[in-house]
Amino acid sequence: MPPHPRPPDDARQSRPASASLPPRHDASPSDDAGPPAPRPKPPTSGNSGPSAQALNELFNKDDYPTIVRICSRASLKTEIGRVCLLSACRESNAAQAKRWLAATDRAARDQLVNYCRTNGNIDIGR
């Protein structure tokens, strides 16, 4: 019986396309690759807070319960404090209104306290 012929050296070393090797860890990137792409930032979980524009749009739609819910989870920021306070007053939610009173302009606080008395029948005092 004649001996089996040996396949050429390059045939023994080749692999099918579906059999990929894991990347080498010691391989260095090429010089023209540039810096690695930045990782996408994960979505925020309310830490950055709602935008004043979004809250104002909800306020114009008289969606006060949604605003109070959003604001109750947000950190105190002056730029959203007024709309959060006004919505809490409209919902007669004195606790949230008092919380947001601290985040409003001092010069406007008396006016806002009166707004709550008139529109929410609540007294958030001073």
N, C-alpha and C positions, 0 to 999 in steps of 0.2 A: 504494500500500500504506500503510495507516495506521501511524503510529508505535506501537511497543510501549509499553504503559503501564508506567510506573515503579512498582515496589513501594513501599509506604509506607516512610518512614524507619525506623520501628521494626522492620519486617520485615527490612530489610537488616542491622540491627545484632544481631538475635537469632541465637543459635546453638542447634543441637540440644543436648539435655541431655547426650548422650554426648561432646560436644566441650567438655571442661572446660579452663579456663585454669589455668596454674600460679598458685600463690598469689603475691600481691604481697609483695615484701620490705619495701616502705616502709609497709605497712599497720600501724597500731598496734592492739594488742588492745583490746577494749572494757574500760572500767573495772570492770564487774561480772564479768569472767572470773575474777578471782582469780589467785593465783600458779600457775605451771605445775605440773603433776603431777610428782612426783619420778620420776626414772628408776628402773626396777627394778634392783636390784643383781645383777650376774652371779653365777652359782653359784660357790662357792668350789672351789678345786682342792686342798683339803686344808690350806690355809694356816691356817684357823681350828682345825683339828684335830678329832678325834673327841670326842664327849661321853663323860663318865665313865659316864653312865647306859647308853648304848649298849654300851660295853665291858663293863660289869658284866652286862648281859643276855647277851652272848655268853659271858662267863666261866661264868655259871650253866648254860649249855648245853654246857659243856666244849668250846667252839670255840676252843681255844688257837691253832691255826695262823692263823685269821683275825685274831685280836687281835694276834698278833706281826706279821703283814703290815701291818695298819693302823698299829700303833704305830711300826713301822720308818720310816714316812713322816711321822710326826707330830713336832712340836717338843716338847722336854722341858717338861712341865707337871706340877706336883706333883699336881693333882687326878686325873690319869690314870696317873701314874707307878707306883703300886702294882699296879694290875691289869695293866699292861703288863709289869712285872717278874715277877709271879706266872705270867703266861702264858708268858713267855720261859723261865722255869725249868721249867715243865711240858713245854715243847718241847725242853728241854736245849740251849737257845740261849744259851750263855754270853756271847757278844758283846752281844746285845741286853739280856740281864739286867744286865750291868755298866753299859751305857748308862743304863738306867732306874733303877739303884740311886742314881745321883746326883740323881734327881728325886724321891726319897722322903724322908720325914721322918727326920732323923738318929737320933732315939731308937728308931726301928723297924728300923734297918739290920741290926743283929746278928740279930734275929729273921728277917728276910728272907733273909739269907745262909744261915742254918740251913735255912730252907724250901727253898732251892734245892739244898742238899746232899741233903736228904731226898727231895724230890719230883722233882728233875731230874737227880740224881747229877752235879751240876756244882758247882764251887767258884768263886764270884765274889769271894771274899775281901774284904778291906777295905784 
